Amino acid sequence: MSDGHQQPGTLVDRWVERRFFKKLIKKTRNFGDVTWLGNPVWQNVLDLWTIQETIAAVRPARLIETGTNRGGSSLFYAHLLDLMGLAHDMGKILTIDIERLHTLAHPRITYLLGSSTAPEILQSVHAFAKDSPGPVMVILDSDHSRAHVRDELERYAPLVTPGSYLLCQDGVIDELPMFHKHGEEGPLLAVKDFLDSHPEFEVDHQRCGRFLISHHPMGWLRRKA
Ligand SMILES: C[S@@+](CC[C@H](N)C(=O)[O-])C[C@H]1O[C@@H](n2cnc3c(N)ncnc32)[C@H](O)[C@@H]1O
């Protein structure tokens, strides 16, 4: 289901992709037990590879993640920055969650406890991104309700530097009925709302459709240069 709006292919192709995707989600319990070096990371591994490719291309000096969970995703990003040989000040990560669900630590990572849209958290986030010596990149992976993601988009998108990315995760919630148990609206609708009034961002369809199936349809938002 990559980016349902742009992906080339016939109806049969899309049916096959969707069927495979649903089976993969069931088989992996929605990627709930994926690990990075033994640490839980709650990501579709194909999408995680696209994140790796993007981090390598952008070389973010400041990477902000909402939704730390058990800490594996931010640890993975920190290890990538290590492998890229970036000096610590040229590759820092700030990750935010309402709960502390891990005991991990890494010199590049700052862990914040609180809601991603709370004023005191936003103040720390702004201080972190201010005067960044290089690109700022954002990954939104916290509360996936449409209202919260819309709020996050408004507050975090201005931090993204031209040519860099904001990844809005898990728009798949709005695409697959298996996630519609309680009828909530999610990130994909928030992204569409956001794009209506933010022409400074565009969807990177190539990244969204990189591996045909993705949890993040229309999720890769590039700030125009
Ligand atoms: C999908 S998990 C994040 C997965 C993690 N990024 C990973 O890849 O392993 C979502 C997390 O968002 C957190 N969360 C929920 N509401 C939040 C909010 N308002 N602000 C920050 N984090 C929130 C939850 O506690 C949960 O740990």
The ligand as an SDF file (V2000), in Angstrom:
LIG
                    3D

 27 29  0  0  0  0  0  0  0  0999 V2000
    4.1570    3.3040   18.1780 C   0  0  0  0  0  0  0  0  0  0  0  0
    4.9320    3.6040   19.6930 S   0  0  0  0  0  0  0  0  0  0  0  0
    6.5150    4.2450   19.1850 C   0  0  0  0  0  0  0  0  0  0  0  0
    7.3960    3.1670   18.6260 C   0  0  0  0  0  0  0  0  0  0  0  0
    8.8720    3.5270   18.5590 C   0  0  0  0  0  0  0  0  0  0  0  0
    9.1040    4.7520   17.8130 N   0  0  0  0  0  0  0  0  0  0  0  0
    9.6170    2.3950   17.9120 C   0  0  0  0  0  0  0  0  0  0  0  0
    9.8130    2.4480   16.6740 O   0  0  0  0  0  0  0  0  0  0  0  0
    9.9770    1.4260   18.6180 O   0  0  0  0  0  0  0  0  0  0  0  0
    4.0670    5.0140   20.2380 C   0  0  0  0  0  0  0  0  0  0  0  0
    4.5700    5.6080   21.5440 C   0  0  0  0  0  0  0  0  0  0  0  0
    4.0100    6.9220   21.6360 O   0  0  0  0  0  0  0  0  0  0  0  0
    3.8010    7.2050   22.9990 C   0  0  0  0  0  0  0  0  0  0  0  0
    2.8380    8.3280   23.0960 N   0  0  0  0  0  0  0  0  0  0  0  0
    1.4850    8.2890   23.1010 C   0  0  0  0  0  0  0  0  0  0  0  0
    0.9750    9.5210   23.2110 N   0  0  0  0  0  0  0  0  0  0  0  0
    2.0380   10.3810   23.2580 C   0  0  0  0  0  0  0  0  0  0  0  0
    2.1690   11.7880   23.3520 C   0  0  0  0  0  0  0  0  0  0  0  0
    1.1010   12.5840   23.4540 N   0  0  0  0  0  0  0  0  0  0  0  0
    3.4130   12.3220   23.3660 N   0  0  0  0  0  0  0  0  0  0  0  0
    4.5150   11.5240   23.2870 C   0  0  0  0  0  0  0  0  0  0  0  0
    4.4400   10.1830   23.1900 N   0  0  0  0  0  0  0  0  0  0  0  0
    3.2320    9.6150   23.1830 C   0  0  0  0  0  0  0  0  0  0  0  0
    3.3380    5.8980   23.5950 C   0  0  0  0  0  0  0  0  0  0  0  0
    3.5760    5.8810   24.9870 O   0  0  0  0  0  0  0  0  0  0  0  0
    4.1560    4.8830   22.7920 C   0  0  0  0  0  0  0  0  0  0  0  0
    5.2930    4.4840   23.5290 O   0  0  0  0  0  0  0  0  0  0  0  0
  1  2  1  0
  2  3  1  0
  2 10  1  0
  3  4  1  0
  4  5  1  0
  5  6  1  0
  5  7  1  0
  7  8  2  0
  7  9  1  0
 10 11  1  0
 11 12  1  0
 11 26  1  0
 12 13  1  0
 13 14  1  0
 13 24  1  0
 14 15  1  0
 14 23  1  0
 15 16  2  0
 16 17  1  0
 17 18  1  0
 17 23  2  0
 18 19  1  0
 18 20  2  0
 20 21  1  0
 21 22  2  0
 22 23  1  0
 24 25  1  0
 24 26  1  0
 26 27  1  0
M  CHG  2   2   1   9  -1
M  END
$$$$
